Amino acid sequence: MSTTHDSLRDRLAELRGGGAPRPLDARALAALAANPGCRRRALLDAAGVDKGAVAEVLGAPAPFGQSRFAFSRGHAFETRVKADGGAELLRLLGADEEQARAAAVPDLSAPGPEGRAARTRLAFEQAAAGGWTLLDHPLLALEVAGSVAYLEPDAVAVGPDGKWTVAEIKSFPILDGGADAVKVGAAARQAAVYVLALDMLAAGRTRTDVLLVCPKDFSNLPTASWVDVRRQLSVTRRQLARLTRIEEIASGLPPGTTFDLGRGPDGRGPTRPPAQLRAAVDAVPAAYAPECLSACELSFHCRNAAQAAGRIEACGRALRGDLGDLTTVDAVLAAASGKEGDASDPAVAALRRAATLRAEALAAKDGAR
């Protein structure tokens, strides 16, 4: 790793305040790609900060995370799909019984994420031509805004044609041939991140349709559906490329900024005063939108701040885009009443026209009484 990467890694460790970083997974990258303008999420995710714990200290926790039951059910289903050397999974991928029995399942264990990523690269290189190779939980490295993220898909198969196929195993059911569109969309965005990382290893080797494996109907029997992720892949690639480099974001912070929650002498915590942590978090610009509420642990804190400041983005991206330079509710009301704003601005003109129509409607209503 280069000196620049080492320096950035040390800086991110300082911001995190020590301790093991939370991994930046594909789900987080997909959410980040959906909102590339949010420097706050980009920096905290790159530093491996536990955003959920930060939100708890700030008094604005978000109801995120899987229940223990859902986690156990998902783990049990994945274990079933991958039993007997992944024979069932390979069958769903298109291998016959003989090919499934002869498939290679290399050991990908190695010390540390760098070692596991290197072992994964070697396994891809050594995949035998003409047969099937199944990589169970390979580790992929993807550079995002100058910081390396390690990603772990459920499985990647190398087919007899040499093509790589991502397999995503989910515990939500496929009922009568169809599944929940929201969940399928989230799975597709997550899988697109894996395809992007694989393209960094060898461009053009990875299929852009991924295998989504889910329980069939109300049973625990696995069934599969092919999902084309070309659109999600294009969006993810473009949005991640737009991210401001992490070094630039970190360099703009006040000296001594840290997101460390603090620990007492007994190792318990957090002990840091919420006001100090809030100042550190608010020192990093955010780009809040209502969609964040389903994707980011800090979304409730950011929403509260946006509402308290009367910022238009709290009402949605579409309205924020329509209003142009008018960024607060007070500015919008002032423009609509004619107290402020340039009348030649289309947004101001539309607001004043709407205010006039509203006044006329109210006057007509009062007259009718």
C-alpha positions as CSV (number, residue, x, y, z in Angstrom):
1,M,0.0,0.0,0.0
2,S,1.3,3.5,-0.9
3,T,2.5,6.1,1.6
4,T,-0.6,8.2,0.7
5,H,-2.9,5.3,1.6
6,D,-1.0,4.7,4.9
7,S,-1.3,8.4,5.8
8,L,-5.0,8.4,5.0
9,R,-5.5,5.2,7.0
10,D,-3.8,6.8,10.0
11,R,-5.9,9.9,9.7
12,L,-9.2,7.9,9.5
13,A,-8.1,6.0,12.6
14,E,-7.6,9.3,14.4
15,L,-11.1,10.4,13.4
16,R,-12.5,7.1,14.5
17,G,-10.7,7.4,17.8
18,G,-9.2,3.9,17.8
19,G,-10.7,0.5,17.9
20,A,-11.6,-1.7,15.0
21,P,-13.3,0.0,12.1
22,R,-16.8,-1.0,11.0
23,P,-16.4,-2.5,7.5
24,L,-17.7,-0.5,4.5
25,D,-19.9,-3.1,2.9
26,A,-21.8,-3.2,-0.4
27,R,-25.1,-2.1,1.3
28,A,-23.4,1.0,2.6
29,L,-21.7,1.8,-0.8
30,A,-25.0,1.4,-2.6
31,A,-26.6,3.9,-0.2
32,L,-23.6,6.2,-0.6
33,A,-23.9,6.0,-4.4
34,A,-27.6,7.0,-4.0
35,N,-26.5,10.3,-2.3
36,P,-22.9,11.1,-3.5
37,G,-23.1,14.7,-2.3
38,C,-23.2,13.7,1.4
39,R,-19.7,14.3,2.7
40,R,-20.8,13.3,6.2
41,R,-21.7,9.8,5.3
42,A,-18.7,9.4,3.0
43,L,-16.2,10.4,5.7
44,L,-17.8,8.5,8.6
45,D,-18.2,5.3,6.5
46,A,-14.6,5.6,5.2
47,A,-13.3,6.0,8.8
48,G,-15.4,3.0,9.9
49,V,-17.3,5.0,12.5
50,D,-20.3,3.2,14.1
51,K,-23.0,5.7,12.9
52,G,-25.7,3.8,14.8
53,A,-23.8,4.3,18.1
54,V,-23.2,8.0,17.3
55,A,-26.9,8.5,16.6
56,E,-27.7,7.0,20.0
57,V,-25.4,9.5,21.8
58,L,-26.9,12.3,19.8
59,G,-30.4,11.3,20.9
60,A,-31.7,10.5,17.3
61,P,-31.4,6.7,16.8
62,A,-32.7,5.2,13.6
63,P,-34.6,1.8,13.7
64,F,-32.0,0.0,11.6
65,G,-30.7,-3.6,11.6
66,Q,-31.9,-7.1,11.4
67,S,-33.7,-8.9,14.2
68,R,-31.9,-11.9,15.6
69,F,-34.7,-14.1,14.2
70,A,-34.2,-12.7,10.7
71,F,-30.5,-13.0,10.9
72,S,-30.7,-16.6,12.1
73,R,-33.2,-17.5,9.4
74,G,-31.0,-15.9,6.7
75,H,-27.9,-17.7,8.0
76,A,-29.8,-21.1,8.1
77,F,-31.1,-20.6,4.5
78,E,-27.7,-19.7,3.2
79,T,-26.2,-22.7,4.8
80,R,-28.8,-24.9,3.1
81,V,-28.1,-23.4,-0.3
82,K,-24.4,-24.0,0.1
83,A,-24.5,-27.5,1.5
84,D,-22.6,-30.3,-0.1
85,G,-20.0,-28.1,-1.6
86,G,-22.6,-25.7,-3.0
87,A,-24.3,-28.4,-5.2
88,E,-27.7,-26.7,-5.0
89,L,-26.3,-23.3,-5.8
90,L,-24.4,-24.6,-8.7
91,R,-27.5,-26.4,-10.0
92,L,-29.4,-23.1,-9.8
93,L,-26.5,-21.5,-11.8
94,G,-26.9,-24.0,-14.5
95,A,-24.4,-26.9,-13.7
96,D,-25.6,-30.5,-14.0
97,E,-25.1,-33.0,-11.2
98,E,-21.8,-34.3,-12.5
99,Q,-20.4,-30.8,-12.9
100,A,-21.6,-29.8,-9.5
101,R,-19.8,-32.8,-7.9
102,A,-16.6,-32.0,-9.7
103,A,-16.7,-28.2,-8.9
104,A,-13.7,-26.7,-7.1
105,V,-14.4,-24.8,-3.9
106,P,-11.1,-23.2,-2.9
107,D,-10.2,-22.2,0.6
108,L,-10.1,-18.4,0.8
109,S,-9.0,-18.0,4.4
110,A,-6.0,-15.8,5.0
111,P,-4.9,-13.4,7.8
112,G,-6.4,-9.9,7.5
113,P,-8.5,-8.3,4.8
114,E,-5.5,-7.7,2.5
115,G,-4.6,-11.4,2.8
116,R,-8.1,-12.6,2.1
117,A,-8.4,-10.2,-0.9
118,A,-5.1,-11.5,-2.3
119,R,-6.2,-15.1,-1.8
120,T,-9.5,-14.3,-3.7
121,R,-7.5,-12.8,-6.6
122,L,-5.4,-16.0,-6.7
123,A,-8.4,-18.2,-6.7
124,F,-9.9,-16.4,-9.7
125,E,-6.6,-16.7,-11.5
126,Q,-6.4,-20.5,-10.8
127,A,-10.0,-21.3,-11.7
128,A,-9.8,-24.2,-14.1
129,A,-11.1,-23.7,-17.6
130,G,-13.9,-25.9,-18.7
131,G,-15.2,-26.6,-15.2
132,W,-17.0,-24.8,-12.4
133,T,-15.4,-23.0,-9.5
134,L,-17.4,-21.7,-6.6
135,L,-15.9,-19.0,-4.4
136,D,-17.7,-18.9,-1.0
137,H,-17.6,-15.4,0.5
138,P,-14.7,-14.1,-1.5
139,L,-13.3,-10.7,-0.4
140,L,-13.0,-8.0,-3.0
141,A,-11.2,-4.7,-2.7
142,L,-12.7,-1.5,-4.2
143,E,-11.2,1.9,-4.0
144,V,-13.8,4.6,-3.3
145,A,-12.8,8.3,-3.1
146,G,-9.2,7.4,-2.2
147,S,-10.2,4.9,0.5
148,V,-10.2,1.1,0.1
149,A,-13.4,-0.8,0.9
150,Y,-13.5,-4.6,1.3
151,L,-16.6,-6.3,0.1
152,E,-17.9,-9.8,0.7
153,P,-20.5,-11.2,-1.7
154,D,-22.3,-14.4,-0.7
155,A,-20.7,-16.3,-3.6
156,V,-19.1,-15.8,-7.0
157,A,-19.1,-18.7,-9.5
158,V,-16.6,-19.1,-12.4
159,G,-18.4,-21.0,-15.1
160,P,-17.0,-23.3,-17.8
161,D,-17.0,-20.3,-20.2
162,G,-14.7,-18.4,-17.8
163,K,-17.4,-15.9,-16.9
164,W,-17.9,-14.8,-13.3
165,T,-21.4,-14.7,-11.8
166,V,-22.4,-13.0,-8.6
167,A,-24.9,-15.0,-6.5
168,E,-26.9,-13.1,-3.8
169,I,-28.7,-15.2,-1.2
170,K,-31.6,-13.5,0.5
171,S,-34.1,-14.8,3.0
172,F,-37.2,-12.9,1.7
173,P,-39.5,-15.2,-0.3
174,I,-40.3,-15.5,-4.0
175,L,-44.0,-16.0,-4.0
176,D,-45.7,-17.3,-7.2
177,G,-42.6,-16.4,-9.2
178,G,-42.3,-12.8,-7.9
179,A,-40.7,-11.1,-4.9
180,D,-41.1,-7.8,-3.1
181,A,-39.9,-5.1,-5.7
182,V,-38.3,-2.9,-3.0
183,K,-36.3,-5.8,-1.6
184,V,-35.3,-7.0,-5.1
185,G,-34.2,-3.4,-6.0
186,A,-32.0,-3.2,-2.8
187,A,-30.5,-6.5,-3.6
188,A,-29.8,-5.4,-7.2
189,R,-28.0,-2.2,-6.0
190,Q,-25.9,-4.2,-3.6
191,A,-25.0,-6.8,-6.3
192,A,-24.1,-4.0,-8.7
193,V,-21.4,-2.9,-6.2
194,Y,-19.9,-6.5,-6.3
195,V,-20.0,-6.5,-10.1
196,L,-18.1,-3.1,-10.1
197,A,-15.5,-4.5,-7.7
198,L,-15.0,-7.6,-9.9
199,D,-14.7,-5.4,-13.0
200,M,-11.7,-3.8,-11.2
201,L,-10.0,-7.3,-11.2
202,A,-10.8,-8.1,-14.8
203,A,-13.0,-5.9,-17.0
204,G,-15.6,-7.7,-19.0
205,R,-15.3,-11.1,-17.2
206,T,-18.3,-10.6,-14.9
207,R,-21.9,-11.1,-16.0
208,T,-24.2,-8.2,-15.5
209,D,-27.1,-10.4,-14.6
210,V,-26.8,-11.8,-11.1
211,L,-28.4,-14.8,-9.6
212,L,-30.8,-14.0,-6.7
213,V,-31.5,-17.0,-4.6
214,C,-34.5,-16.9,-2.2
215,P,-36.9,-19.3,-0.5
216,K,-39.7,-20.5,-2.7
217,D,-43.2,-19.5,-1.5
218,F,-43.6,-20.3,2.2
219,S,-41.0,-23.1,2.3
220,N,-37.3,-23.1,2.9
221,L,-36.6,-24.6,-0.5
222,P,-34.3,-22.4,-2.6
223,T,-35.4,-21.0,-5.9
224,A,-33.6,-18.5,-8.1
225,S,-34.3,-15.5,-10.4
226,W,-31.9,-13.8,-12.7
227,V,-31.7,-10.0,-12.2
228,D,-30.1,-7.6,-14.8
229,V,-28.1,-5.0,-12.9
230,R,-26.7,-3.0,-15.8
231,R,-28.7,0.1,-14.9
232,Q,-27.7,-0.1,-11.2
233,L,-24.1,-0.7,-12.2
234,S,-24.0,2.3,-14.5
235,V,-25.6,4.5,-11.8
236,T,-23.3,3.2,-9.1
237,R,-20.1,3.7,-11.2
238,R,-21.1,7.2,-12.1
239,Q,-22.2,8.2,-8.5
240,L,-19.1,6.8,-6.8
241,A,-16.9,8.6,-9.2
242,R,-18.5,11.8,-8.2
243,L,-17.6,11.4,-4.5
244,T,-15.3,14.0,-3.1
245,R,-12.0,12.4,-2.2
246,I,-11.8,11.5,1.5
247,E,-8.5,13.3,2.0
248,E,-10.2,16.6,0.9
249,I,-13.1,16.2,3.3
250,A,-10.8,15.3,6.2
251,S,-8.5,18.2,5.5
252,G,-11.3,20.7,5.9
253,L,-12.2,19.6,9.5
254,P,-11.2,21.8,12.5
255,P,-8.1,20.6,14.4
256,G,-8.8,17.9,17.0
257,T,-12.0,16.7,15.4
258,T,-12.9,13.1,16.4
259,F,-15.9,10.9,16.4
260,D,-14.7,8.8,19.3
261,L,-17.5,8.1,21.7
262,G,-15.2,7.7,24.7
263,R,-14.7,4.9,27.2
264,G,-14.4,4.9,30.9
265,P,-11.6,3.2,33.0
266,D,-13.7,0.0,33.0
267,G,-13.9,0.0,29.2
268,R,-17.5,0.9,29.2
269,G,-19.1,3.8,27.4
270,P,-19.9,6.0,25.8
271,T,-18.6,8.8,28.0
272,R,-18.2,11.7,25.6
273,P,-20.6,14.6,26.1
274,P,-23.3,14.6,23.4
275,A,-22.6,18.3,22.7
276,Q,-18.9,17.6,21.7
277,L,-19.9,14.7,19.5
278,R,-22.7,16.8,17.9
279,A,-20.1,19.6,17.1
280,A,-17.8,17.0,15.5
281,V,-20.6,15.5,13.4
282,D,-22.0,18.9,12.3
283,A,-18.5,20.0,11.2
284,V,-18.9,17.7,8.2
285,P,-21.4,18.9,5.6
286,A,-24.4,16.6,5.0
287,A,-26.8,16.4,2.1
288,Y,-30.0,15.3,3.7
289,A,-33.0,14.0,1.7
290,P,-36.0,12.1,3.0
291,E,-34.7,9.0,1.2
292,C,-31.9,8.9,3.8
293,L,-34.4,7.7,6.4
294,S,-34.3,4.3,4.9
295,A,-30.6,4.1,4.3
296,C,-28.5,5.9,6.9
297,E,-28.2,5.6,10.7
298,L,-27.7,9.4,11.1
299,S,-30.7,10.3,9.0
300,F,-32.9,11.3,12.0
301,H,-30.2,13.6,13.3
302,C,-29.7,15.2,9.9
303,R,-33.5,15.6,9.4
304,N,-33.8,17.3,12.8
305,A,-31.1,19.7,11.9
306,A,-32.6,20.4,8.4
307,Q,-36.0,21.1,9.9
308,A,-34.7,23.3,12.7
309,A,-32.8,25.4,10.2
310,G,-35.9,25.5,7.9
311,R,-33.9,24.0,4.9
312,I,-35.9,23.1,1.8
313,E,-34.1,19.7,1.4
314,A,-36.1,18.4,4.3
315,C,-39.1,18.5,1.9
316,G,-37.4,16.4,-0.8
317,R,-34.9,16.6,-3.6
318,A,-37.5,17.4,-6.3
319,L,-38.7,20.5,-4.5
320,R,-35.2,21.5,-3.6
321,G,-34.3,21.3,-7.3
322,D,-37.3,23.3,-8.4
323,L,-36.6,26.2,-6.0
324,G,-33.0,26.8,-7.2
325,D,-31.3,29.5,-5.1
326,L,-34.1,29.5,-2.5
327,T,-32.8,27.1,0.1
328,T,-34.9,27.9,3.2
329,V,-38.6,28.1,4.0
330,D,-38.2,31.7,5.1
331,A,-36.6,32.6,1.8
332,V,-39.4,30.9,-0.1
333,L,-42.1,32.7,1.9
334,A,-40.3,36.1,1.4
335,A,-40.1,35.5,-2.3
336,A,-43.7,34.5,-2.6
337,S,-44.8,37.6,-0.8
338,G,-42.7,39.9,-2.9
339,K,-40.4,41.0,-0.1
340,E,-37.3,39.4,-1.6
341,G,-36.2,37.7,-4.7
342,D,-35.6,38.5,-8.4
343,A,-38.9,38.6,-10.3
344,S,-37.1,37.3,-13.4
345,D,-36.2,34.1,-11.6
346,P,-38.7,31.4,-12.8
347,A,-38.9,29.9,-9.3
348,V,-39.7,33.3,-7.8
349,A,-42.2,34.1,-10.5
350,A,-44.0,30.7,-10.0
351,L,-44.1,31.3,-6.2
352,R,-45.7,34.7,-6.6
353,R,-48.2,33.4,-9.1
354,A,-49.1,30.6,-6.7
355,A,-49.5,33.2,-3.9
356,T,-51.7,35.3,-6.0
357,L,-53.9,32.4,-6.9
358,R,-54.1,31.3,-3.3
359,A,-55.2,34.8,-2.2
360,E,-57.8,35.0,-5.0
361,A,-59.2,31.5,-3.9
362,L,-59.4,32.5,-0.3
363,A,-61.1,35.8,-1.2
364,A,-63.6,34.0,-3.3
365,K,-64.3,31.6,-0.5
366,D,-64.8,34.4,2.0
367,G,-67.2,36.1,-0.5
368,A,-69.3,33.0,-0.9
369,R,-69.9,33.0,2.8
